[in-house]
């Protein structure tokens, strides 16, 4: 389950990257709102863990729609203001729930085994990236939809910048003459949680068809053969 490791106040050591993704800010993790910093006071860290535990319990028992600032405060037996001070708003709280999963995924991209991690040709890494993103979106779909940032924040959140920077890097390596900045947005749009929800839940498409579509899209963009 996504929620098993959410309560750690200090994340595990981050793997040493074997490549440069882009500007330093692309390597930042989490929501940007009092992330799991070692310098947090012990009581503040405990309160944050308590709030996340309460939120995760609400999601597990009643779905992401049940997670409101008021409900989390009540479940954690704290004042509503404490929840707002810790996470800013409901989106910040839900993004914090996804933070553990995001850290693991970014670590796999930067230092995990190929083809998702370094060591494989860029086109193979693009294929693996999209397939892994689709699996993750389907596994966490309800929470990802609930945590979707507002329109003005959608493309500027740290996790989104990191993922787009990673895709742009692989595109620059695979097709140096292409506009990797624009194409990276295009490729990420295919993996958007709202689109995945529409295609799988509303259109009834099997995940394998989405995976095949991703491989076809990468082959066309990179002008390479689609794998069998």
Protein Blocks (a to p, Z undefined) as FASTA:
>chain_A
ZZlmmmpmbdcdddddfbdfbdfklmpgcjhpapabfklcfklmmmmmmmmmmmmmmmmm
nojklpcfklmmmmnopafklmmmmnopamlmmmmmmmmmmmmmmmmmmmpccfkbghia
fklmmmmmmmmmmmmmmmmmmmmmmmpccfklmmmgfklmmmmmmmmmmmmmmmmmbcfk
lmmmmmmmmmpmklmmmmmmmnopafklmmmmmmmmmmmmnopacdZZ
